[in-house]
Structure formats: structure tokens, C-alpha cells
Amino acid sequence: MQKQPIVVIDKDICHGKPTIRGLRYPVELILELLSSGMSIEEILEDYEDLTREDILACLDYASKITKVKSIHSLDVA
């Protein structure tokens, strides 16, 4: 039996953004929460239908998409 992916992209969900298990939780939301200082435990308290594995999959996904040949500077405020 093949394990279902945690991070999925479906053009009909959240405008095709990567989401967690096809739910309406974009990966970018989880990354923003983590970067704002929330802990995994705090996120799980606020979003009870998510799991620790979901959060870690978002971090893994972000790690994989940054493994590119070059990154161009962005003006980030």
C-alpha cells in the first residue's frame, strides 16, 4: 500500500497552491506561522485537524523547493 502524500497540489483547491492533504491549509500559512514564532504545539492547538507530521512535511517541502541552482534577490519587507 502506497502512502498518500501530505503536501498536495490540486488546481481546484486554494488556487493550486500546495496544501496539506488537500485541506484548505496552504503550506505557506504553516510556514508563516512558524516564522512568526509559533511552535508546532501552538499550531496544533489552533488547528486541531493537523498533525505534527503535517507540519514537518511543510518544512520538508520548503526545504526541497529551495534546492535550486540559483535564487534571485526579492525585495521582502
N, C-alpha and C positions, 0 to 999 in steps of 0.2 A: 504494500500500500504506500503510495507516494504522499508525502506531507504537503499540505496546502501552503502556498507562500503567505507570509504575513503582510508584506508590502505588495500591494497590487495596484495596477493602473487600469482603470476602466473609463472609457471616454464618456460614459453616462453617469459617472459619479464624480462630484466635485470638479467638473470641467476637465476630467482626465488627469488631475493631479494624483501623485502617489498617495494612497490612503492605507490605513491599517485594516486588513481583512475585508476590504470592500465596504467598511463602515464609513460614515461621513466624518472621519477624523483624518485630516491631511497630515502627512508626515511632517510638513513644515510647522504645523501647530505644535506638535510634540517637541520639535527641536527648539522652537521659540520659547516654550515653557521651560525647558531645561536651561536654555541660555539666559533666561531671566532669573535663574537661581532656584527654581522649584526642584525639589528632589523627586526621584522616581516615586517614592512613597506618597508624597503630596499629590502628584499627578494621579496616582491610582486611587487616592481618596476622592478626588474630584470627578474622576471618570471611571466609575465602578465597572463598566463593561470592558475595560482594558486590562491587560496583564503585564507583568514585568517583562515577559518575553516580547510583547508588542513594542514596548519602549526600547528595549535593547535592539530589536530589529530595525527601528527607525535610526538608531545610531549607526548600526552596521550599514544600512542603506546609504546614509550620508557619507560614511567613510568610503564606500565603493564609488560613489559618483564623483568624489573629489580626486580620484586616482586617474587623472587625465594628463596628457602630455604637457599642456601649459594652461595657465589661468591668467586671464586678463584682469586688470585692476577695475574695480567697481567703486563708484562713489557711494559709500554707505554712511548714512547719517546716524 
